[in-house]
Amino acid sequence: MEKMDIVTYGETYNRAMQGIEDMLLREGNPMSSFKKNVYPEAFQAYLRRHMETLNAIEAIYQQEENPKLWAEKLADHLVSAAQAEIDAIPKKGKKSEQQINYNMLLAVFVFPAFLETKGDSVEPVTDLIIKKWNKAFRTSVGKASYEKIENGFHKKLCYITTAVCESQGKADDCYELELLRSYRDGYLLSTEDGQALVKEYYNIAPTIVNRINRQDNAEEIYGGIWDSWLSGCVHLIEAGEKEACREKYMDMVYELKERYMA
């Protein structure tokens, strides 16, 4: 790539730095757009809004003699900006809510947008953001492509439950999966606490499943998850005890997070 002059370099650098903030900090509640019939259009609109930023990041990456150092600066800048925004929120509950929103935005909009560009900067930049973000906020955000996420809607993104049922030879449209998905969509997503649980689940479930699958006794682990939590959730839903199911499901999510992501 042809070397930029000083003025062009400075403008592009500033656009990249400000733009990476805007990609995360100037967007609204991601859950409002994270629905099967809304997400594809919302993601494409997001990608168009931020394409100039993505191009600027790639351009600076190509210009730098030490591109990894540039990626480090960009990741540090984003994490610091997000931390400042969260620290400025006075109420603890609101801080936690904003943290969850940022995690969700990274997972379903920011990282997929990077991956769509397929530039040389994509993997180094996103990997460093993930590393620094998870360390700073003690979370476990991962990345996936837009295609993978969008395709997931056709399976309704029920990672752990799906993995457990598959280990038992159950079909993707089996009674238990459909019941739990219906409960999630019809009950959990109708409450603020339920939405927060679903967001946390989307952030951590794929990683938990991947780590369980690497274990020699994965089938035994999935059997334990079914016996300890999911079968109980099914019975509670059947009995109409939806709030009790939420509490049991929440226990499962956080217990598995502690066990496989600590």
N, C-alpha and C positions, 0 to 999 in steps of 0.2 A: 504494500500500500504506500502511496506517495506521502511523504512527510508533510504535515500541516505546518503552516506558518504560526508564529506565536499567538497572534490574535485569534485565529481559528481554533487553535488548540485550547486556549483559555476558555473560549465560549463553549466548546464541546465538553470540556472538563466540567465546567459549572452546570451545564445542562444535565450531564450524567449524575452529578452529585445531588442536585435539587430534584431531578426526576425520580431517582430511586426512593427518595422520601415520599414523593407524591404517589408513587405506585402502591405504597402501603398506608401512609398516614393520612392521605386525603381522600380515601375511599370510605364508603358507608358500611353498614352492617352486611357482611357477606352472606349471612343466612337468608336474607331477603331475595338473593339471586341464585341461591344454591338449591334449585328445584329442577326436576327433570325437564319441564317445558320452558324454563326460563334461562337456565345456565348457558346453553350454547350461544344464544344471542348476547347474553350479558358478557360472556367471556370474549367474544369477538369485538364487542364495543370496547371492552377494557383493553384489549390488545391494540386496537386502533388509537386509543387515547394515549397509550404509552410507547408506541413504536418509535417515536423520535428519541425517547430516553434509551430504549434498548439499542438503537443504532449508535447513539452517542457512547454508550458503555463499550460496545464492540469496537468502535473507532479508536477510543483511547487505549483500549487493551492492545490493539494492533500497533499503536504508536510507541508504547512504552518499551524501553530497553529491558525493564524488569516487570513484565505483566503481572506476575504473582503479587508483587508489592502493591500494584494498583488495585488488584482484586481485594487484597487485605484492607486497604484504605476504604474502599467502597463498602465492604462488609462492616467494618468498624463504624463508619459513618451512619449506616442504616440502623445498626443496633443502638448506637448512642442517641440518635434522634428519637427512636421508639421509646427508649428508656426515659428520656426527658418528658415525652408526652405522658407516659404512664405515671411518672413521679409527680406530675402537675395535677393529677386527679386527687381530690381530697379524701374521698370515701374508699375504704378498702374493697368493698363489694364492686364498685364501679371500676377500680383498678383491675380487679380480676376479670371482669367482663371485657374490658378493653384488651387485656392480654389474650383472652380467648379469641376475640375478633381478629387480632393481628395474626395469631397462629393460623386461623382459618384462611385469612386473606393470602398469607404466604403459600399455604398448601394448595389452594384451589384457583388462585389467580396469578400471584407473582411468579412462582416457580414454573407453572405451565406456560406462562407468557414467555419467559426466558427460553424454555425448551422449544417453543415454536420457532424461534429465530435460527436455531442450529448453528450459531456462530462459535468461534473458537473460545470466546470468553464464557460461554454458558456454563459448562461444568465447573471450571475453577471458581467462578463467582458464586454460583448457587451452593457449591459444596462449602465454601468458606462462610457464607451467610448462615447456612444450617449449623455448622460447627460453632460459630460465635453466638448465634441466637440461642441455641439449646443450652450452651454453657451459661450465658448471661441470665436467662429466664428459667433455667432448670426445667425445661420442657423437652419434647421429643418430636419436633416438627420434621417431616420428611418431604420428599418431592415426588411428583408423578406428572406425566404428560397430560395435556388436555384430553387427548384421545382416550387414555386409560380411565380418567375420571368420568368422562362423558359416557363411555361404555359401561362404567360401573353403575350408572343410573338404571340400566336395563336389568341389572341384578339387585338394584336398590341398596348397594353398598352396605352389606351386613357381614363384614369380613369375618369376625370371630365365630359368629353363629353359623355362617356358611361353612367355614373350615371344620367346625365340630360336626355338623350334619353330614358333610362329605366323608368325614372319617368313619361315620356310621353307615355309609352307603345310601344316604338319603338323597333324593333329587333336589335340584335348586328350587323347585316349586312345591316341596313337601309341605305337609300341614304345619309343622312346627315353624319353619322359616316364614311361611306366609303369615302365620299368626303373629309372630314377633315383629315382622316388618309392618304389618297393619297397626300393631300397638305403637310402634315407634312413630309412624306417620300420623296416626289419628290421635294419639295421646301425648307422647313426649314432645313433639314439635308444637303443640298447642300451649305449652307453658314455658316460662323463662328458664326455670330450673331444668326442664327437660331439654330445651334447646342447648343449654350450656353443656349438659351431659353428652348430647349427640355431637357437638363440636369437639369435645375432648376425645370422644370415641373415634371420630374421623382422623384426628391427629395421630393417635397412637396405635389403633387396631392393626393397620397393615404391617407395622414393624413387629408387633407382638406375634402375629401369625407367621411372619418370616422367621422369627427366632425360634418359635416352637417347631416349625417345619425342619429346622436344622438339628433338632434333637433326635437321638436314636429311638426314644420312646414317645414320639409325637402322638401316636394314636392313643397311648395310655393317658397322656396329658389332656388330650381333647375329651377323652372319656371322663376324666376327673372334672373338667369344666362343665360338662353336661350334668353330671351327678350333683355337683356342688351348687350350680347356679341356674343353668338354662332350663332344666326340667322343672325346677321350682318356679321359674318365671312363667313357663307355659301354664302350669296349674293355677298360678295366681291370676293370670289373664282370664283363664276359663272361668274362674270363680268371681270375676269382676273386681278383683282387688288390685286396681291399676297402680295406686300409689305404693303399695307394698312391693309390687313388681319393680317399680322404678328404683326403690331403695336396694333391692336385691341385685338389680342390674348394675347399679352404681357401685355396689360393693365389688362385683366381679371386675368391672373396668379398672378400679383403683388397685385391687389386689393383683391383677395381672400386670398392671403398669409397674407396681412395686417389685414384682417377681422377675419380670423380663426386661425392664428398662432402667433399673437402678444403676 
